[in-house]
Amino acid sequence: VTAAPAVWAGDLVAQAPDAAPPADRSRVVYDAYILGPGDSLQIELLDIPELSGTFSIGPDGTLYLPRLRALYVEGLTVEELRYFLTEQFKAYVKKPELYVRPVGYRPVRIYVGGEVKRPGYYTLSGSQELTSLSTSAESAQLSAGTAGVETRPGLNQVPGGLGASSAGGGISTFGAVFPTVFDAIRTAQGITPYSDLSQVQVTRKQALSAGGGRIRAQLNFLSVITEGEESQNIRLFDGDVVSVARSEVVLREQLLKAGQTNLSPQFLQVFVSGRVTTPGAQTLPQGSSLNQAIVSAGGLKVLHGKVEFVRFTREGEIDRRTFRYNPNAPSDDYRNPILMAGDSIRVQ
């Protein structure tokens, strides 16, 4: 059995925008959502119900339609797909009028890296099924880019692609809930004392009509948790990469502010042993210091020696310190470091 060859839309995509009115061409260039396996689409050919219906993109990136059979559409935007299908249907319909809208979105798989608690790949999904049309929350436009990686002032300026949301709540567009940068960082177990939220980078695949390649946005995500600046909490798409910069010093004020939100876990656990009243695991609020952990363990016994502090870093190094206990040492002093989950304190 020989399967019918799939039609590839790539060649038509490059030609279709030139034949469209300027307003339609701009939508093709700027529509950021790129279709892929798992997306469901409602395709309506005006006055021809037998060729209309709801169709899903298969695992191989093809869309199977009446008459047209298998069409390879992975990597296209919704508007690019509409132009492509219009050209294909001209072989069967005179002056076809075609309407395409997503009715179900695939889960978003992203990579979260940099200075977060648990870097890695994460699949974020919400209420993915669409029930009714509504106006998109995004309104501004991002200027067209070229192939390769290009720096942009903010991906949140892409209409239909990115925009503001309440922190951690996702973005609701057409009834579907989409993850945001806030959701990505929270899913990666939040930030560390060295995370620099004022420098968060999002990298995204660009539509074929805009030249392909990738675009990049630099975000001041700190303003989201300090000022409620929702424009910096942009919506994420499948394949996005989120990277949080690392600071050379502990950003305690930022850590305390993040601890007041649900961006990071509210508490952390450290281990205190040796000459303390109640040794064992201690649960403390984010941003706590070594002296607070010792107080939580009941304080030092009368006879005690130096304090040994041990931390295992993600880079495979060991931060080991031995010093005399100073109850008056300021937070983030060498003798009173800001704690991270898993730190070990032993009073000799």
Secondary structure, 3 states (H helix, E strand, C coil): CCCCCCEECHHHHHHHHHHCCHHHHHHHHHCCCCCCCCCEEEEEECCCHHHCEEEEECCCCEEEECCCEEEECCCCCHHHHHHHHHHHHCCCCCCCCEEEEEEECCCEEEEEEECECCCEEEEECCCCECCCCCCCCCCCCCCCCCCCEEEECCHHHCCCCCCCCCCCCCEEECCEEECEHHHHHHHCCCECCCEEEEEEEEEEECCHHHCCCEEEEEECCHHHHHHCCHHHCCECCCCCEEEEEECCCCCHHHHHHHHCCCCCCCEEEEEEEECECCCEEEEEECCCEHHHHHHHCCCECCCCCCEEEEEECCCCCEEEEEECCCCCCCCCECCECECCCCCEEEEC
